[in-house]
């Protein structure tokens, strides 16, 4: 199938699979260096981790945003006001 016919879930699945594949290829050796980039801090692996984090947020929601949405500090207009 081509991109216009893919659902959001299918696109997220493909992104996650690609990111996992990249992380597998760029897994550090015992000395801590990427076997492909030959650096200690592999930018490609970092980008793949960021993609996985973004897809997780898209699927399950961002806990920080959910906490802000359910913050009890916001006034509830349905409760009666107290005189005082």
N, C-alpha and C positions, 0 to 999 in steps of 0.2 A: 504494500500500500504506500501511497505517497503522503506527504506531510499534511495536505489540507484535509485528508480523510481520517487522520489519527485523532483519537480523543486525548484529553489532557493526561489521563492516567497512562495511556500508551507512550506518550512523549516522556513523561516522568520516568517510566520504567526503562525506556531506552537510554535516557541520561544516566540513570543509576547504574545500569549494566555497563555502560561505557566507562563511567568513573571507577567502578570496581575493577574492570579490566586494566585500566591505567594504574591503579594502586597495586595490583598484583605484579605488573611489569616493573614498576618503580619502587618495589619493596626494598628497603635498605638492607645491605649485606651486614654481617656481624660487626664490621668495622664502622658502620653507621653511614656509609655512602651509598647513593643511588647507583645501581649498576649501569644505568643508561646515561644519566647526566653526569655521573662521577662527582657529585657535590654532596655535601652533608645536609644541606637544606634544599630539597628538590622542589622547585616552583611548580612543576607539573603535578606532583603528588599533593601539594598544598591546594592547588586549584581543584583537583579531583575530590579532595575532602570537603572543600567549600561547596561543590556541586551536590555532593551527598547530603550535606547539611541543609542546603536550600530545598532539595527535593523532600527531605524529611519535614521541613517546615510547611511546604505546600500540602503535603498529605495529612499531617497530624496537627497542624497549626503551631504557631509560635507561642510557647508558654508565657513569655513576657507580655505579649499582646492579650492573651486570654486573661492573665491576672489583672491587667489594666481594665479590661472590659467588665470584670466581675468585682471591681474594687468596691468594698463596702463604704469607703469614705465619701462616695458620691451621694448627694441627698436624694432621698426617695420621696417623690412628690405625692405618692399615694398615702403616706402616713400622715396622720393629723399633726398639726403644729402644737407645740407645748407653749402654754402661756407662761410668761415669766419674766 
